[in-house]
Amino acid sequence: MNHNELYERWLAASLEDPDLTAELRSIKGRDAEILDRFYRDLAFGTAGLRGVIGAGNNRMNIYTIRRATQGLANYLLAQSEEPHVAISYDSRIKSDLFSREAAGVLAANGVRVSIYRELMPVPALSFATRELRCDAGIMVTASHNPAKYTGYKVYGSDGCQMTENAADAVLKEINSLDVLTGAKTMKFEDALASGIVSYIPEEVVDRFIDNVLAQQVNPGVCEKAGLRLVYSPLNGAGNKPVRRVLAAIGARDVTVVPEQEHPDGNFPTCPFPNPEIKEALAKGLELARETGADLMLATDPDCDRVGIAVKEGEDYTLLTGNHVGALLFDYICRCRTENGTMPRDPVAVTTIVSTKLTQMIGKAYGVEVRSVLTGFKYIGEQIALLESAGHPERFLFGFEESYGYLSGTYVRDKDAVVGSMLIVEMASWYKQRGMSLVDALGDLYKRFGICRESVSNFQFEGAEGMKIMAGMMEKLRENPPAEIAGQKVTCVSDYERSVSICGGKTAPIDLPKSNVLEYALADGCTAIVRPSGTEPKIKLYLSVVGRDMAEIDARAAAMGADVKRIMGV
């Protein structure tokens, strides 16, 4: 069927969600609106589904959720006689409805379900999947996207996001199903009454918290430091677990941003609930200035990312994910070495787009640093490799530049609960030494050299946007730049083709294929271009080195302008 035929079919159907019918009627005769909703099926991959909430096969609704879940059920039933799935959800619009719909489809297929009684973070879902020995996990979330989005992330039995092979197998099952009629269904209440669906016990939440607390590096330091905090859960799932953990470690002077304390998928005071951007921290910064807080931190709606602002003089400085990742890594290495708690042959894992400071810090402390593709599932895979070799204790720390951190092996995804705890502990440790985290970062630069990273995002919405991004990447791939901002490109790495060409010599890249292009320059700077795997945007990552900040700022500005020219944005 073409998009108009699909639209008419949906319009004529007796849809169970009246919001969908009202939306379909409102776009009658508006071809662009109809095309955007029906030109394709919402893509399912290793990150599951993500899209705008609404009517159509290219939208998130009870029908696309049911279809995806039926595909997952078919896949699981082919693997196991009695599969078991854990489900969680955050504060997104209709997240609770979509999680119950998923549970109902699984139950109708004879798949046992354990679901959280209330919204819980991504790491709590990863933990429950492992702790309850489930075959899969489902998290209904769109992470830090604006309010109009939601998503459906699928996890494997190891608590890590689904592998490529498994996702392809599920997609094959999904593609065999009719979106409106292809799923078996069961009312959530009936499934709950029958016992095939049950709520996850509170003891599992307690064990999750206990595992987070076990990652403390210097227990007791927060009780003595008297750190003053402002915290915002950005109307998401972090409020209870983060505050519980902070109280447990002795960080009791915590003021919560009142407008952003309680779950609300409309995010009324924060249109972009992403702790990577300053606008998301505006309310928190306002409160921090009023209270004179030492540190302001914010977790995103599904509580897998945390961003911070540090008091510097009379105002606050925002630290990037790279800043915080490098600071945490150095803090953990330094203190575990001093305390005698450093594991033998320690391993840290980061991503190819994250700060190069990690390599220098690792070398100084004798820590093996492994670089993987963007996406925390690849960090999770490295933990699994250490576990399968019988030495999970070797895993020291993992982080990616997009504000995701993990210490410990109890989960296989980034965890803003443990991230918040370690950041507050680290800030307390430095405060006892008369230093802020800004001071600590300056010290890091003195010891290892100045290195600054930045990320630019270029948005391309809808069907036309997908074509533009594909064309842009193809153009770069076929016509790589010889120089950027006056500096010779000494090495081009194409992760899609698994090859690097450096000085005329070709070498293989021993990582999974990914649509990423990296340019290394003669002066030690790098530029990386990749389409986002979860959002309609292309990302540009710059890593800039120099003798001082003035030189770095000038190089970064020149590189950014030239790469944008080459990209055509």
N, C-alpha and C positions, 0 to 999 in steps of 0.2 A: 504493500500500500504506500502511496505517497503521503506527504504530511497532511494534506487536506482531507484525504480519506480517513486517516487515523483520527484526525480531529473530529470528524463527523461521527465516527464510531464511538469515541469517548463521550461526545455530547449526547448521543442517543442512549447510552448505557445508564442503568440505574445505579449510579455510584453511591457507595456507602458513606462517603465523606461529602456533606453538602457544600463545603468550601470549594471543592473541585468543580462541581457543577456550576456554581456561581461564577467562578473564574472563567470557565469555558464559555459561558454565555456572554461574559463581558468583553471577550476578544473576537466575537463573531465578525467576520468581514475584514479583520486586520491581519493580513497575510504574514507580515514580518513577525508578529507576535505568535501566530500559529506555527510558522516555520521553526522558530526558536524552541518551541516546546516539543515538536514532533519530527525534527529532521534526523534524529538519531536516537538510539537507546542510550541512556545514561551509562557511561563507561564503567565497567567493573575491572579492577586490577588488584595489585598487591596492597593498595591502600583502600580497597573496597569500593564503595560508591561515595561520591560527594557532588552536591548540586544544589540548585535553588529549590526551595519548597514550593510545590504547586502542581498543576495538572499537566499530564502528558508523560510520554515515555522518556523524555529528557528532563524530568523533574523528580524531586524526592516527594513521594506520596505513599499511601498505604499499599498501592498496587506495585510500585517498583520495589518497595521493601519486601512485600510478600513474594514477588517473583525471585528476588535475590536469595531470600531465605529458603525457598523451595529448591533452588539450585544447590545451595549449601547442604540442605538436608539430603538431597539425592547423592551428592558427593560423599557425605559422611556415612550414609547407610551402605554405600558400596565398600567402605573401608572397615566398618565395624558393625557388629550385630546390635549393640546397645550404646549408641553414641550419647554423649553428654555435652551440653553447651552452656557456658556462662554468659550472662548478659548484663551490661551496665549502660548507663546513659547520663548525659549531662543536662544543662539547663536550656538547651536549644528548644525553639518552638516545636511542639509535637514530638519531642524526643521520647517522653514517657509513653505516648501513644504508639510510636514506631517500635519501641522496645517490646511493648506488649503484643503488637502485631507479629513481630518476629517470633516471640515465644509461642504464640498461638499456632503459627505455621509449623514450627518444629514439633510441637505437641501433637498436632494432627497427623504428623508423619511418624509418631512413636519415638521421637527424640526427647530425652530427658533434659530439662532446663533448670538451671539455678540462676536466679535473677536477684539483683540487689533491690532491697525494699525502697530505697530512695536513690537519688542521683549520687554517683560516685565517680572519682577521677579515672582516667585511662590506666594509670599504674595499678589501681585497685582491681581493674578488670583483668589485667595481665597477671596479677597475683592470684586472683581467684581461679583463673583458668589453670594455673600450675598447681595451686594448693588443693583444688578439688579434683585434680587429675581429669580435667575435661578434654574432649577431643578438639574443641574449638571455643573461641570466645567472640562475642559481638559487642562492639561499643558504638552506640548511636551518638555521634558528635560531628561537628565540622570544625573542631579545634578553635582557631582564632578568627575564622571568617566572619564577615558581617552577618547580621541577624537573619537575612533572607535565605541563608544557606543552612543545610544540615548534611549529615553523612552517616555512613554505615561501614565501620572498620571491622575486618575479620582477622582473628588471631588463630594461630595454630596451637597445638597441644603444649608447645613449649612456652606459650605466653608471648611469642614474638609475632609480628604481623605476618600474615600468610605469605608463603613463598610463591615465586613466579609460577612454578609448575602446578601447585595446588590452585592458585588463582585461575590459571588457564583451564584447569579441569572443571572448576566451579562455573566459569564463564560459559563453557561448552554446554553445561546443564542448563544454565539460565537461558541461553539462546534457543533452546529447544522448547521453551515455555511461552505460552501466550500471556502477555502482561496483565490482562484483565481477568482471565479465567484459569490460568495455568497452575495456581497454587492451591494446595489443600489448606483449609483454615479451621480454626477452633477458637471459640471465645476464650479470652484469657481467664476469666472467672471460672469457667468450666474446667479448664486445664489445671488451674490452681486447686480446685476442689477435688479433682481426680488424683492429685499427687504427682502427676508427671511434670508439673511445674512447681517449684518450691522457692521460697525466699532464701537467700544466702544468709547463714547464721551470723549474728553479731560477733561471734568468736573469730570468724574469718577476718573481719575488719580489725579486731584487736591484734591478730597475728600479723596483719599487714603493717599496722602501726609499730609493733614490736620490732619487725624487720627493719623499718626505717630508722628507729632509734638505735639499733645495733650498729648503724653506720657512723655514729659519732666518732670523731677523731680525738677530741679533748673533752670528755664528759665533765660537766661541772663548770666549764669556763663561762657559760652564759649567766649563771647565777651570780657571779662575782663582777661581771663587767658593767652591768646596769645599762645595757643598750636600750635606747628608746626607738620604738618601731612604729611605722604606719603600714598597714597591710590592706590590699584590695584583692578580693577573689574575682573581681570584674563580673559580678552577678552569676558566677559559675559554681563548679563542684568543689573548689578548693577550701571553702570557708571552714567547714568542720574539721577535716583532717589536718590542714596546715595549722590551724589554731591549737588543735589538740597536741600536736607534736611540739610546737613552740612552747606551750605551757609545760610540757613534760621535760624539756631541756633547761627550764629555768628562765626563759625569755618571757617575762610576764608583763612588761610595759609595752603592750601592743594596742594600738588604736586602729580600729577597722573603719574603713571609709563607709559611712552609713548608707549612702545612695547605691553602693555597689556590693553590699553585704549579702543580700538575699538573692536566690536564683531568679533570673528574669531573662528569657531568651530574646527580648526586644532590646536589651542593652541600652536603656533610655539615656544614660549619661555618657555612653561610650560606644559610638556607632561602629568602631573598629576595635573589638576587644582583644587586641594583639599587644602583648607587653613589649614587643620589639619597637613600637612607635610611641613617640612622646605624647600624642593626643590621648592614648589609652591610659596614661599615667597622670593626666591633668588633675583629676579630682584628688588623687592620692598626694600629688605634689602640693596642692593647695592646703590640704590638711597637715602635711609634713611641715610646711612653713609656719602654720598656726601653732603646732605643738613643739616645734624645734627638734623633730625626730632626727636621730643619727642616720637612719636608713629607711627608705620606703621600698616595699616590694609588692609586686602584683603577679598573680597567676592567671593564666588564660582560662576560658570556660571549662575545658576538660582537664585542667590542672596538670598538664604535662610540660608546660613552659613557665619560666619565671623570669621577670625582668626587674631591675633594681635602679634606684637613684640614691646617691650618696651625698650627705651634707658636706659642702665645701665652702667655708666662709659663711656668707649669709644666704647662699642659694644651694641648689642641688645639681649634681652632675649625673647624667645617665650613663651607665656602663653598658657596653654591648655584650652580646652572648660570647663573643671571642674574649673580651676583657675578663668576664666572670669565669669562663672556662679555664683560661690560663691561670687566673688567680687561685681558683679552687684546686687545680692540678698541682700548682706549686705549694700551696698550703698543705694539702694532703701528703705530698711527697716529703716536705720538710718535717712536718710534725710526726709522721709515722716513722721516719728515719730517726728522729730524736727520741721518740717514745719506745723504739724497739718493736714497733708493730708492723713494719713493712714486710709484706710477704716475700718469699724467695722468688726470684725471677719475675718481678711484677710486670704487668701489661696494662697499658692504657690504649684506648681506641678513640679515634676522632675521624673526621671526614675530610675529603680532598678540598673542600671549600672553606675549611676552618683554619684558624690562625697557625702560622708556621712556628710561632713561639713554643707550641706544644713539643715539637721535635727537640728544640734546644733545652727545654726544661727536663724532658725525659732523659736526654743524654747526660745532663748534670747529675741526675739522681740514679742513673743506671736502670731506668725504666724503658722497656721496649714499647715503642709507640707505633701502633698500626693505623694506617690510613685506609678508609673504606669509602664507598660511594655515599652520596647524600641520602639520608633516610636512616632512622634509628634502628630499623630492622637489620641493617648490615652490622651495626654495633652489637645487636643481640646475637647475630650469628657467630661473631667472634667469641662472645661469652660461652655460647653453646659448644664451640670447638674446644675451649679450655675445659669445659665441664666433661665433654666426652673423653678428653685425655686424662681425666681424673684429677685435674688441678683447677677447679673453679676459683680457689682462693687467690690465684695469680691475678685475677681481674681487679684492678685498682680503681679505675675511673674511666668513664666514657662521656663525651660531650660532642655536640654539634653547634655550629655558629648560631643557629636559630633558637637559642636560649633553652636548649634541652640538655639535662645533666643526669647522670646516674652513677651512684656508688653502691656496690653490692650486687648480688646475683639473684635476688628474690623476685625480680621482674625482668622483662625483656623489652622494655620501652622506656623512654625518658620519663622522669618522675619529678614533678615540681614540688612534691611533698618533701622528699629527701633533699632536693635542690634548695628549697627554702631553708630547711634546717641547717644544712652545711654552710650556706651563705651567712646566716645569722651567727652561727658558731664562729666562722672565720672572722666576721666583722667584730665580734666580741673579743676574739684573741688579739686582733690588731689594736682594738681600742685599749686593752690593758697595756699595750706597748706604746701608747700615745700616737697611734697612726690610724688614719681612715683608709678605706679601700682605695681611694684615689692616691693616697700616699704610697700604698702597697703596690699599686700599678706603676707608679713612677720608679719605685725601687726595682720592680721586675724589668723595666726598660733599661735601667742602669746595668743590671746584671747580665741581661741577654740580648740587648739591642732593641731599637725601636722598630716596631712592625705594626702597621695599622691596616685593618680590613674594613671594607664597606660593601653594602648590598644595595643595588638599585632594582626596582621592579617596574616592568612595563606591561600594562594591562591590555588584554585583547579579548573582548567578550564575544560570545555567540559563535555561530557557524563560520562567519567571515573571519573572526579572530583566530580560529583554529587554523585556517588556511594561511593567514598572514604569518603566524608563528612558524608553521612548517616551512613556508617559503624562505623565511629569514634564516632558519637554521641550515637549510639546504644551500643557500647562497654563501653563507660563511664556510660551510664544509667544502664546497667546490672551489671557493676563491679565498683561501686564508690570507690574512694581511701579512705583508712582509715586515712591517714595522708599526708600532703604536706609540703615539706621542713622541716621535723622533727616536725611539729606541728599537733596535732590531729584535724581531721575534726569533728567538734562538731555538724554540721547541714548540711544536704543535701536537697536542694530545687529543685524539678523537676517541672518546670512550665508546661511542656507538660502533666504531669499526675496530676497537681494541688495539689501537696502534698509536705509537708516538714517533714523530719524525724530528730528530734533533741533530742539527749540523749535517743534514743530508743522510744520516743513518736512521734506519727504521728499527724499532724495538716493540715487542708485544706488551700490552697492558694486561696484567693478570687480575682483572676484576670483571664482574658481570657487565654485559653491554648496557650502556645508558646514553641517552641523548645529551651528551655533555661535550663541550669544546673548551680546551684550556690552552692559553698562550703564555709561554714563559719569555720574559724580556731579558735583554743583555744586562740590565742594571739590577736584576734580582727580583723585580716586581712580576706579578702574574695577573692575568685577567681570565675569568671563567664565565662562560655563557651556557645557560641551560633553561629549558622550559620547566615550569613547576609541574610536579606530578599530581598536584591536588587542586590547583587554581588556574584560571585562564590568564597566565602571565609568563613572561620571560624574565629570568633573573640574571643580573650582571654582578659578579663578585670581583672585587679588586683587592689585591694584597700588595701593599706598598711599603718599601723599606727606604730608609734615609738616615742622614746624620742627625737631623733634628726635626721637630714638628713642622717648622716652616717649610723645609724642603719636602717633607712627606705630603703636606697639604697641597703644595704646588704640583707635585708629581701626580697626586690623586686626581686633582682637577683636570690636568692635561690628559691623563689616561681616560678618565670618564668621558670627557668631551669627544675624544677621538674614537673610542669604541662605539659610542652612540652614533657617531657619524657613519662608521663602517657598518653598523647594524641597520642604519636607516630609521632610527627612532628619534 
